[in-house]
Amino acid sequence: MEFRGRDIISLKDFSREEIDYVLEIAKTMEPVAKTGSDLLQNKILATLFYEPSTRTRLSFESAMHRLGGSTIGFAEAEISSVKKGETLADTVRVVENYADVIVIRHPLEGAARLAAEFATVPIINGGSGAEEHPTQALLDLYTILKEKKRIDGLNVALVGDLRYGRTVHSLAYALSLYEVNLLLVSPEMLRMRREVLETIKERIRVSEKSKIEEVIRKVDVLYMTRIQKERFPDAAEYAKVKGSYRINTDILQSVRKDLVLLHPLPRVDEIAPEVDKTEHAKYFDQVWNGIVMRSALLGLVLGKIS
């Protein structure tokens, strides 16, 4: 399967066979990411982050360094020529002269796809507005596969901000390619975006709920998300839904023994700190899996893995 030179913009662009292939490559990259290699020696990654990031930017950079490559870029647009009025298209056309692959995070939806139209090197979407976050969804799938040994046949609940949370949009698209029962739990005003819902309902069984208690006893994977305060146009509207859901050790008394609890992080108050010590908590494992998955993706798009 050929990934050399491919842009990673949306999981709507992937087939199940392609995702399964990426998951298998990630599995082979697990020991490589731990020990290091020179797989990407003399290759340069540019990280163009117009929005704040900890895990996405640092995991891409860590993956690149672990594979013998190097990184350049900026962590905030204010220190780049964007402040002088440079367009995204021009920034990409400049930076592709310095790097072999570009990861971009941008507050505007469609920004990553626009960048891909102008770039001749692979563009990887590190988060585009409230739209998608495909590499996060791929590492989420990898985590589920590692923990549950399968994806087909699972009951998966996505909980929290399903309107503005880009991670759940990408994950929903990906999960719809598998034989899963998908449960969507959110406040009424934060329900899954219509275009996502219409696509996934054509493929799998989807249920929408407003109370986590309605689903928590029957799910295999519980995917929590924070309410995306920075994407609300009105602070008063955010105040209405802040703290809508919270996982603590009391509520975990009623879950399946092998429940896997995930979160893309950062968390605010939706998972109590004492939950970290339970056997269900796998969100910090997701962080390591991000390095593994992004190592696999970099190797694939740069043509060093096939």
N, C-alpha and C positions, 0 to 999 in steps of 0.2 A: 504494500500500500504506500503510495507516494505522498509525502508531506513536505518535501523539499520546496522551500520558497512559498509555502502556503501561509495565508493570513489566518489568524485565529480571532474572529470578530464576534460570532454568534454561534450558539449551539444549534440554532435552527439550520445552520449550514452543514451539520454533521448527520451521518446515518448511524444506526446502532452499531453496524460493523466497524465503522471508523472509531467510535467511542470505545468499543471493546478492544480494539487494537491499541489505542492509546493507553488504556488501563493495563494491558498486558506489558507494554513497553515500560510503563511506570514501575511495575513489579520488578522488572529486570534492573531498573535503575536504582532501586532501594539500596543495595550494598555499594554501588558506585558512588552514590551521594554521600554515604558515610565515610568511605575511604578516600574519595577524591580520585581524579584522573586528569589526563591531558586531552580528553575528547574534544574540547572546544578551544584548544590552544590557538592563539593568534586570532580568535574571534572576539568581536566587541559588541556588547549589548548597550543600547541607549535607553534610559528610563526617562520618559517625559511625563512628569506627574504634575498636572495642573490642579490637583486636589490632594489633601492630606492622605498619607498612607503609612502604615507601619509594616504589616505582614506582606502585602502584595509586593511592594517595592523591595523590601529587604530580602524576601525569599527569592525573588528573581535574581537579585544581585548575589546572594549566597549561592544559589544554584550555579550561576555563571562562574563564580570564583572556584567552587568545588570541582568544576569540570575544566579548569585550566584557562578560562577566558578572562576578560576584563570588562569593566563597566564605566560608562560615562552618563551624564544626564543632570537633571535638576529635580528637586523635591518640592519646589513651589515656583509657580510661574513668575512671581514678582522678581526673581533674581535672573530671569532670562530676558531675551529681547521681546517677549510678549508684552512686557511693560512699555516698550517703545511703540507698540502697535503692530508688531509682526503677526501675520495671519498663521493659522494652524497649517495650512497648505505649504506656506513658505518655510515654516519651521521644520516640517517633515522633509522637504526637499533639500534643506541645508543639512540636517542631521544625518540623513542617509549616506552622505559622503564620509561621515565619521564612523559609522557603525554598520554591522552586518544584520542586525535585527533591532526592532524598536518596540518597546512596551509603552503604551500610552494610557493614562488615566485622565479623564476630562469631565467637567461638570455637565456638559451638553450631550444630550442623546444624539447618536449618529456620528459623533466626533471620530471614533475609531474607524468606522467605515469610510468616512471622508478621508482620513489620513491614508487609508489603504489605497484609495483611488489615485493618490499623488505619489506614493512611495514605490520604489522598485525593490526594496528589501522587505522581508516579512514584517507585518504589523500584528502585534498581539494586544488585544483589548484588555487592559488592566482595570476596567470599570468605566462605563460611559453613562453619566448621569444616573437616572433611576431606571435605565434600560436593561443592561445585561452586565454580567461579570463571568464570562465563560470559563476562565481558568480556575476560579473558585469552585464552580459547579463540578468541574472535572476532579478536583482534589476531594470534594465532598463525596463524589461517587466512589473514588478510590478508597476513601475511609470506610464507607459503608461496605464495600466489597471485602476489605481486610477484616472488618469486625464481624460481619454476618456471613461471609463466605459466598454470598450471592446477592443479587439485586431483585431478580424475578421472584414474585410471590410475597413480597414484603408489604406491610402496611406502613406508609410513611406519612407523617404529619408535618406540614410547614406552618409555623406559628409566628404571629406577630404582624409586622408591617409588610403585607404582601403587595401593596400598591407602589410604594417607593423603594422597597428593598430589591436592588438589582440582582443580588445573589439568588433569591428564590425564583426569579424569572428564568434565569439560566438553568437552575436546577430542575424546575418544573418541565422545561423543554426537554432536558436530558432524560428525566425519569419517565416521560411519556413514551419513550422508545422501548421501555421495558414493561413487563407484566406486573405492574404494581397497583395497589389501591392507594390513591392519593387523597389525603384529608387536608383541607385548607382552613386554618383557624385564624380569624382576625376580627377586629372591630368592623362594623358595617362600612365605615368610611375608608377603611384600609384594605378592602377586599382585593383579590388578585385582579390585575389589569385585564380588561376585556379581551384584548388581542391574544394574550397568553392563554386565558381560559378557553377561548374558542378553539385554539389550536390543540391544546392538550385533551380537551373533552372528546375530540374526534378519535383519539387513540386509546385512552384508558378511562377507568372509572374514577370520577372526581366528586368529592363531597365538600360542601362549604359549611362551616360551623362558626359560631361566635364564642363558644365556651370551651376551654381546654378540657374541662372535666368530661365532656361528651366523647372524647376520643382517647384520652391518655391511657385507659386500661387496655386498649386493644392494638396499640401501635408497636411496631418493632423499632422504628427510628423516629425520634422526635427532634425536629430541626427548629431551634429557637432563633429568633432574630430580634434586634432592638428596633424600637420605633425611630425612624430616620428624622430626627428633629431638624437637621439642616436642610431638608427638602420640603418642609412645610412652608407654604406661602403665608400662612397666618399662625402666629404664636398661640392664639386662643384656641385654634383647632388642635394644635399639638397638645395643649394642656388637657383637652377632653379625653385623649387616648393614652396619655403618658401612664406607664405602669399598668397597662391593661392585663398583662400576664406575668406571672412570676413562678418559677420552679424552685421549690425548697425541698428539704428532706421529708417533710410531712406528706406532700403530694406524691412523692416518689414511693411511698409505702404501697400505693395501689397499682403500680406499673408492673409490666412483665419483668421477670428476673433478668432477662438478657436484653432489656431495652438499651438502645444506643442513643445517648443524648449529644447532639451536635449544636454548634453555634459558629458562624463565620467570624465572630469577634470584630470589633470590640463589643463587649457587653456593657450595659449600664446597671440596671437593677432587675433584669428579667431572669437571671439565674443567681441564686444566693451563693455566697462564697463557700458555705459548708457542703454544697453539692459537689464541689471539686474533688472531694475525698471519696466519693461513691464510685462503685464499679461502673456506673452508667456514663459518667463524664468522659467524653472523648474529644472535647473541643481543643485541648492543648495538643493532642495527638494529630489533629487536623493541621496544626501549624507545621509540624515536621513533614506531614504528607504533602504540604504545599511545596516544600523544597523538592521532594521526590517528583511530583507531577510536573513542576515547572522545569526541572532538569530534563525530563522526558520530552516536553514540548520544545524546549530550546534545541535539543539534539535532533529532533524530527524536522523542524522547519529549517534548520541549518544544514540538513542533509547528512548529518554524521551518524544517524541511526536509520535503519531501514528494515 
